[in-house]
């Protein structure tokens, strides 16, 4: 389908592949800003300026309070834990010993790829930066192995691509929404280092189709096809699984978190100035008592008066707004507040009560399954295709073996 790529100038071919996205590229800077508290608005000196203070000794800048909270990271951590806190299981009905061996081999490959950690890394990348992809590829072994149930000179490996890892992804979708090519742009070391050139990173653009793997390298603003490419894809399908979601996980509550940090910082600033008691004096004070003096007497003229300055209402209004903001942040992201202070007053909850308490988080898992059920099925399809290529006697039986991944809620007892 993409054989025309070789007949075009490399830069033009790459532009065509980049136009295959059906959604805009994720805003990587926005995602990094949300995830890194040091980049939050409250820490921006242009938005929250230090104070110029005038004293008897002159003027100096006094740093204002800046309190940034890693709430985005916490929300994503809990979303990942509820989605993939329990291992994925596989529903299959092997008809004979051969298909049982196939299922065992697929599970062995996933175990070697550290599937539990792999799934969590993928989910974290999707929630944090909007998209992620995994590439399955065969790695030659020094000696053939029978770990897959048959002599094999290769081991299947998995690599992850995402803006979280510095990649720019370009899935190419056709008119009916099927991915017919997958590309990524990245920076890496020169494949064949030139001893006459200084060591430096170069830009690459690689593309996977059902037939070929292309790799271009950029030099002097011009791409050229790397020697030895394109390489054929042996399994006859794109060996890449791609997942994306429309919005970043915390995008809708980022303004609420900014406001909460602003209020906390202002409140801390107020405490710095007014936490210690202050006395308002009118008239003339003739004499002050000494610090710690018992039965102290303060002398003043007949019109003098003193009173402590107190702030009666403002702290309650600030506390109400901060509590409301925090509650809305958790509610809108369907994140359970399982902090120690919140949980210790609930007593010994029954299993049913505990499930109801985390119902919203479990509903969120069901929403995320719209992305990851299809993702995991695609992964299984690629593994079956590789096994059919590596061990041709299994080809027919693999085609009839149905393996369905099952995602479990963290509190689901029926696994």
N, C-alpha and C positions, 0 to 999 in steps of 0.2 A: 504493500500500500504506500509506503514511504520511500520507494526506490528512487523517486525523483530527487531526493535530497542530494544525491551525489552529482546530479547534473547542474546544480545551482551553486553559485558562490557561497562559501561557508557562512558568511555573515547573513546573507539573505535566507538561507535554509534555517538558521537559528531563529531569526525573526518570525518565520512562519510557525515554528514549533512553540515559540513563546506566546503566540496569539491563540493557542488552543485552550487556555484557561477559561472557565465559565464564571469564575469569581475573581475579584481583585486580589492582588498579592497581599498577604497579611502585613499589617503595620508593625514591623519588628521593633522599631524604636518605642512605639507606644506600649508594646508588650513588655519590653525591658524596663521601661519607666515604672510600670505598675508593679513588677515583680521585685524591683530593687528599691527598698525604702530610702536609700541615699539619694535617689532621683525623684522622689515625691516633691510636690509643689511646696510643701512646708519647709523643705531643705534648700529651696532655690532662693539665694540672697537677693535676686532681682524682684521676686514676688513677696518675700517676707524679709524686709530690710532690718539690719541691725540699727540700734538707736544711737543717735549722736547726743552724748551727755555733756552738759556744761558744768564744770566744777571750778573751784577756786584755783586749781592748778592748770586749768585749760580745758580743751575739748578732747574727748576720746570716744571711740566707738565701743558700745557695750553690746555684746552678743545677746540676742533675744532667744527665748526658749523655742526649741524645735523638736517636736515629738512625732516621729514617723513610726507607723505600725506595719508589720509584715502580714497584714490581714489577707492580701491576695494569695500569698504563698500558703497560708493556713487553709483557705477555702479550697485551693487546688489539691493540697495534700489530702484533705478529707474526702473530696470527690473521687480521687484516685483510690483511696482506701476502700470506700464503699463499692466502687465498681470492680476492682480487681484484688480486694483484700482476701477473697477466697479464690483458690485456683480454678481455672476453667476446666470443666470436664467435657467428655465427648460421648455423645449418644450415637451408637452404631449397632448394627445387627449383622455381624459377620456370618456368612453361610457355611463356611468350612474352615479347616485348619489353615489354609492358605490365606484367607482373608483375615483370620485372627492374627497371623504373623504380620500381615500388612499393617493392621491397626497398631500392633505392638511396635513396629518400625517407625510409624508416624509419631507415636508417643515418645519413642527413644530420641528421635531427631529433635523434638520440641524440648525434651529434658536437657539434651546437650546444648541447646540454644538458651537455656535458663529462661524458659517461657514465662514463669511468674514475674520475674524482674523485667523481662522484655515487655510484657503487656503493660506493666505500670509505667515504664519509661515512655512507651508510646502514648498512653493516656495523658501523662503529664505534659508531653510535648504538644499534643492536640489542644489540651485545655489552656496551656500557657501561650502558645504561639499560633494556634488555629489550625495546624496541619502537621502531618507526619507521614512517612512512607518507610516501608522495609523492603530490602532487596535480598532475595535468596539466590545464592550462587554456589557452584561446586568448587571445592578447594582440593587440588590433587594431594594425595597422601604419598609419603615416601615408600610405604609398602601397602599392598592391598589388605583390607580389613573385612571381617565378616560380621561387624557390629550391627549391620542392617538386616542380617538374616541371609545374606548372599555375599559372595566375594565382590568387593567394590574398591576401586582405586580412588574414590572421591569421598569427601565429607561435605555435607551441606552446611553452609554458614549463612548468617543473617547480618545485614548491616542496616542501620537506621539513618534516614535523611530527614532533616527538619530545619526550619529557621532557628530552632533552639540550638542546633549544632553548627550553624553558619551556612546552611544550604539555602538556595532559592529554588523552589519547586515549580515545575511547569507541566502538570498533567494535561494531556491533550484529549478533549472529549469530542465525540462526533455529534451529529444532530439528535440522536436518541439518548445521549448521556452516557454512552459507553466510552471507557478510556482506551484509546487506540494507540497511544504513545505516552511515554513518561520521560521527562527530561529534568535535569537539575544543573544549576550553575554553582560552582564552588571554586575556592582557591586551594591549591595544593602544591606540593613539591614537584619539580620538573621530573617527568618519568625517566628521561635519559639525561642525567646531569652533564653539562658541558664543562670540562675542567678549565676551559678558558674564560668562563663566565662566572661572576660572583653568585653564591647561593642565594636564591630568592624564590618566593612563591609566585606561581603563575595562575591565570584564570583558565578554568576548564568548563566545557559544556558537554554533557553526555546525554544520550538519548537511548531509550530502550523501546523497541517495537516487538511485535510478535515474531519478527524474522531476524532482526539484527540489533547489535549494540554498537552505537556510534560514539566516538569521542573526539572532540575538537579542543585545541589548545590555542590561546590567544597570545600573539606576539605583535607588538607595534600596532595595537588596536585592530588587528586583523586575525580572524580565526583560520586555522587550517586543520585538516583531518590528521590525527596522529597516525603514525606509521603502524600498519597491522590492523587498522580498523577500516570498515566495520567488521565485527566478528559475529558469526551466526549464533542465534539463540536456539539451543537444541530442543527445547520443550515445546516450541511452537506457540508460545503465549508470553505476554509480558511478565517477567519474573518479579514484579513489583506489586505490593499492596499499598493502597493510598487511603488515608482517612483525613477528613477535614470537618470543621464545624463553622457555621456562619459567623458567630461572634466569639470573641475571647471570653473565657469563663467568667471573668470579673468585670467585663467592660461596662455593664449596666450599673454596677455599684461603685466604680472607681470615683465618680464625683462625690458620692456619700462618704467614702473613706477619706477623700481630701478634706471634706468639711469636718469630719470627726477629728482628724489630725490638727486642723486649724483651731478648733475649739479647745482641744487638749493643750495645745501650745499656748494659746491665749490664757487659759486657766492657770497653767504653770507660771506664766509671766505675771499674772495677777498675784499668785501666791508668793512669788519672790518679793513683791513690793508690799503686800498687805497681810501676809501670814502672821507677822509679829504685831502685837498690839500697838496702836498709835493713838495718841491723845491730842484732842483738839482743845486749844486754850484760848480764852478771850480775857482781855484785861491784862493786868500786870501781876506776875508771880514774883514774890519777894524772896522766897527761899524754897529749895528742893530738899527732900530727904535723901540720905545716903542709900546706895544700893544695899538691899538686905536688911535695912534698919527696921527693927520691930516697933510697932506703934508709931509709924512715921507720920509726921505732920508737915503739910505743905502750906506755906504762908502766901497770901495774896491780898490785894487791896479789896475794897468792898464791892467793886464791879467785876472782879475776876471770877472765872468759872472754868471747869475742866470736865471733859467727857471722852470716853473711848469711842473711836470711830468703828462702827460695825456695818457689815454688808448683809442685810437680812434676806432679801428676795432673789438677787441675781444668781447666787450659786445654785439654788434650786431650779431655776429656769435653764441654766446651762446643763445641769445634771439630767434634767428631763430630755433636753434635746440630744445629748450624747447617748443616753439609754435608748431613745427612739431610733437614732441613726444606727446604732449597733444592732438593734432588733431587726430593722429593715434590711441591713446588709446580710444578716443570716437568713432572713425569710426569702428575700429575692433570689438568693443563690441556692436555696434549699439545703443549707448547711446547718447541721445540728450544733447547738451550743453545748458542748460536752466538757466545758471547763470544770475544774474541781469545785469552785464556789457554786456553780449552777447545779451540779449533780448531787452534792452532799446532802442537800435538804430534801431529796426525793425518797429517801428510805430504800427499803429492799423491794425493788420492783419485780413483778412477775414477768414471765416470758412474753405474755400477750401485751402487757403494759409497755414493756421495753420495745416491742415491735411497733406499737402505736406511736411511741415517742419518736422513733426514727422513721416514721412512715414517709415523711416528705423526702428524706434522703433516699429511701428505697424507690420512690416514684421517680426521682432524678435518675437513678440507675436504669429504670425502664426506658426513659427518654434517651439515654446514652446508648442503649442497645440498638437503636435505629442506625447508629454509626458502626458499632463494634460487632454486632452479629454478622453483618455483611463482610466486614473486614476479616474476621476470623475464618469465615467460610472461604473467602478468596485465598487465604493462607493455606488452608488444607488443599484446595484445588491445585495450587502451585507445587506443594510437596508431593501430591499424587502424580503430577505430571513428571516431576524429576524421577520419582521411583520407577515409573513406567519406562522412562528412557534408560535408567541405569540397569534395570532388570526386566528385559522384554517379556519373559514368561509370565510376569505379573500384569501385563498391560490390560488384558481383557478383564481380569478379575478386579483390578483397581477401578476400572470404569464403572463397574456395578456396585462398588463399595461406597455406601453413603455414610459420611461422618459429619455429624452436626455438633458444633461447639455449643456449650451451655454456660452462660454467665450466671453466677449466683450472687444474690444479695449477701452482704456481710453477715446479716442475722438470720439468713435462711437456714432452717434446720433440716429441710427435706432435700438433701444433696445425695 
